[in-house]
């Protein structure tokens, strides 16, 4: 019994160390800001291999994925929906008070774009990390379709994860250093994976 307990403790400590190390690697690699899409993709690849293949050398897998990913393509594939979400958020912020009919229309478009972006980013990241051979346009198309099909199931989860991550980061910036970014990526990946399996979609790119 003592051996089993000791082994369980060592496994838990090893998992915590890997989690903190990967989170730190993400933060360092994200410092230029323009690398954020590449970092999110590489972290998801590392999480996939850790969870699905048992590869626990997560920092090595992260660095390997960061180096091997086609930088321009990955930045465009993952960065575009992130940019759409940021622009839509700014539009919502600007028109939130409404005003004239044009303002209300712009607010509606902004909210719609923000919801579509937030509910599809997870699918973009998951599919890109597992099947980078899809064309960027096909990747976006498939991700939006998955987001719409799961809109009332995974949609609220994605929105809650984004809101929680932002609020927690603003409330206590120290959480960023102890795992908030990686926890966010992990939850988004988990939610997207659930949505993919829920409708029987194969991440290899085939229905």
C-alpha positions in Angstrom: 0.0 0.0 0.0 2.8 2.4 0.9 4.5 1.7 -2.4 1.3 2.4 -4.3 0.7 5.7 -2.4 4.3 6.8 -2.9 4.1 6.0 -6.6 0.8 8.0 -6.9 2.4 11.0 -5.1 5.5 10.9 -7.4 3.2 10.7 -10.5 1.2 13.6 -9.3 4.3 15.7 -8.6 5.7 14.8 -12.0 2.5 15.9 -13.6 2.5 19.2 -11.7 6.1 19.8 -12.7 5.3 19.2 -16.4 2.3 21.5 -16.2 4.2 24.3 -14.7 7.2 23.8 -17.0 5.0 23.8 -20.1 3.2 26.9 -18.9 6.5 28.7 -18.4 7.7 27.7 -21.8 4.4 29.1 -23.3 4.9 32.4 -21.5 8.5 32.8 -22.7 7.7 31.9 -26.3 4.7 34.3 -26.2 6.7 37.4 -25.3 7.0 38.7 -28.9 3.1 38.5 -29.0 3.1 37.7 -32.7 4.1 34.2 -31.8 0.9 33.6 -29.7 -0.8 31.5 -32.5 2.3 29.4 -32.9 2.5 28.9 -29.1 -1.1 27.9 -28.7 -0.7 25.4 -31.5 2.5 24.0 -30.1 1.1 23.7 -26.6 -2.0 21.9 -27.9 0.3 19.4 -29.8 2.3 18.8 -26.6 -1.0 18.2 -24.7 -2.3 15.9 -27.3 0.9 13.8 -27.2 0.9 13.8 -23.4 -2.7 12.8 -23.1 -3.0 10.4 -26.1 0.4 8.9 -26.3 1.8 9.2 -22.8 4.7 11.4 -23.9 5.5 13.3 -20.7 8.5 15.2 -22.0 6.1 18.1 -22.7 8.6 20.9 -23.0 10.6 19.0 -25.6 7.4 18.2 -27.5 6.4 21.9 -27.3 9.7 23.1 -28.6 9.7 20.4 -31.4 6.2 21.5 -32.4 7.1 25.1 -32.3 10.1 24.5 -34.6 8.4 22.1 -37.0 5.1 24.0 -37.6 5.0 26.0 -40.8 5.1 29.5 -39.2 3.2 31.5 -41.8 0.5 29.0 -42.2 0.0 28.3 -38.5 0.0 32.0 -37.7 -2.7 32.6 -40.3 -4.8 29.6 -39.4 -4.8 30.1 -35.7 -4.2 33.9 -35.6 -7.1 34.9 -37.9 -9.9 33.8 -35.6 -8.1 35.3 -32.6 -7.8 38.6 -34.5 -11.5 38.4 -35.5 -12.4 37.9 -31.8 -10.3 40.9 -30.8 -11.8 43.2 -33.5 -15.4 42.0 -32.7 -14.8 42.6 -29.0 -13.6 46.2 -29.7 -16.7 46.7 -32.0 -19.0 45.5 -29.2 -17.3 47.8 -26.7 -17.6 50.7 -29.0 -21.3 50.2 -29.9 -22.4 48.7 -26.6 -24.5 51.8 -25.8 -26.4 51.4 -29.1 -27.8 54.8 -30.0 -29.1 55.2 -33.6 -30.2 52.2 -35.7 -26.9 52.0 -37.4 -25.2 51.6 -34.0 -27.6 48.8 -33.0 -26.9 47.0 -36.3 -23.2 47.3 -35.8 -23.5 46.0 -32.3 -25.5 43.0 -33.5 -22.8 42.2 -36.1 -20.1 42.6 -33.5 -21.8 40.3 -31.1 -22.5 37.7 -33.8 -18.8 37.8 -35.0 -17.5 37.6 -31.5 -19.7 34.5 -30.7 -18.7 32.7 -33.9 -15.0 33.5 -33.3 -15.1 32.4 -29.7 -17.0 29.2 -30.3 -14.9 28.2 -33.3 -11.3 29.0 -32.1 -11.2 25.8 -30.1 -12.0 23.7 -33.1 -9.4 25.5 -35.2 -6.7 24.9 -32.6 -7.6 21.2 -32.1 -7.9 20.3 -35.8 -4.8 22.3 -36.7 -2.7 20.5 -34.0 -3.8 17.1 -35.3 -4.2 17.6 -39.0 -2.1 20.5 -40.3 -2.5 19.2 -43.9 -6.0 20.8 -44.3 -6.0 24.0 -46.3 -6.6 27.1 -44.2 -9.9 27.8 -45.8 -11.1 24.2 -45.2 -9.9 24.4 -41.6 -11.9 27.6 -41.0 -15.0 26.1 -42.8 -14.9 22.9 -40.8 -14.3 24.7 -37.5 -17.2 27.1 -38.1 -19.5 24.2 -39.0 -18.5 22.3 -35.9 -19.1 25.5 -33.8 -22.6 26.0 -35.3 -23.6 22.3 -34.9 -22.5 22.4 -31.2 -23.4 26.0 -30.6 -25.8 25.4 -27.7 -23.6 22.7 -26.1 -19.9 23.8 -26.4 -20.6 27.4 -27.3 -21.5 28.5 -23.7 -18.5 26.5 -22.4 -16.1 28.3 -24.7 -17.5 31.7 -23.8 -17.3 30.8 -20.1 -13.7 29.7 -20.4 -12.6 32.9 -22.2 -14.4 35.1 -19.7 -13.1 33.2 -16.7 -9.5 33.3 -18.1 -9.7 37.1 -18.7 -11.3 37.8 -15.3 -8.9 35.6 -13.3 -5.9 37.0 -15.1 -7.0 40.6 -14.4 -8.0 39.8 -10.8 -4.6 38.1 -10.0 -1.8 38.3 -12.6 0.2 35.8 -10.5 -2.2 33.1 -11.8 -0.6 33.6 -15.2 2.7 32.4 -13.8 1.3 29.3 -12.1 -0.7 27.8 -15.0 -3.6 30.0 -16.1 -2.6 30.1 -19.8 -2.0 26.4 -20.1 -5.2 25.6 -18.1 -7.1 27.7 -20.5 -5.6 25.9 -23.6 -6.3 22.6 -21.9 -10.0 23.4 -21.2 -10.5 24.8 -24.7 -8.9 21.6 -26.2 -11.1 19.4 -23.9 -14.2 21.3 -24.9 -13.4 21.1 -28.6 -12.6 17.4 -28.4 -16.0 16.8 -26.7 -17.7 18.7 -29.5 -15.9 16.7 -32.2 -16.8 13.4 -30.6 -20.3 14.5 -29.9 -21.2 14.7 -33.6 -18.9 11.9 -34.7 -16.5 14.0 -36.6 -13.1 12.6 -37.3 -10.3 15.1 -36.6 -8.3 13.6 -39.5 -10.4 15.8 -41.7 -13.0 13.3 -42.8 -16.7 13.3 -41.8 
